[in-house]
Amino acid sequence: MAYLLEFLLFLSPFALFALWQRLNPGREVAGAVVWLLLAGVGCGIAGAVWYARSVRIEAGAIYVPAHVGPDGRVVPGHTVPPK
C-alpha cells in the first residue's frame, strides 16, 4: 500500500499543474518561472554528478551490511577491499 501513496505523491505536482492549466486556459507560464525551473533542474543534475564523483567504491570491493558486533553494538555497513 505504501507504493500507492508514493506513486500518488509523485503524480501530485503534475495533477496540480494540469488543474492550474485547466482553470487558466489562456494564461501561459511566466518566463521567469521557466528559467527558475531550468536552474533547479541544472542544480539537481550538478548535485547528482557531484555526489556520484565524491562517493566512490573501489572496483571489486565487497559490501558488508550493518550488523550487531560481538559486544552488542551496531557496526555500520562498510566496504572491504578486494582480496
WOMO-V640185 format. One record per pair of residues at least 4 apart in sequence whose ideal C-beta (glycine too) atoms are under 8 Angstrom apart, sorted by the first residue. I is the first residue (numbers start at 0). J is the second residue. Records with the same first field share a line. If there is no record, write none. Layout:
I->J, J
//
This chain:
0->4
1->5
2->6
3->7
4->8
5->9
6->10
7->11
10->14
11->15
12->16
13->17
14->18
15->19
16->20
17->21
18->22
19->23
20->24
28->32, 33
29->33
30->34
31->35
32->36
33->37
34->38
35->39
36->40
37->41
38->42
39->43
40->44
41->45
42->46
43->47
44->48
45->49
46->50
47->51
48->52
49->53
50->54
56->60, 62, 78
57->78, 80, 81
58->81
59->81
60->78, 79, 80, 81
61->78, 79, 81
62->76, 77, 78
63->76, 77, 78, 79
64->76
65->73, 74, 75, 76
66->73, 74
67->71, 72, 73, 74
68->72, 73, 74
//
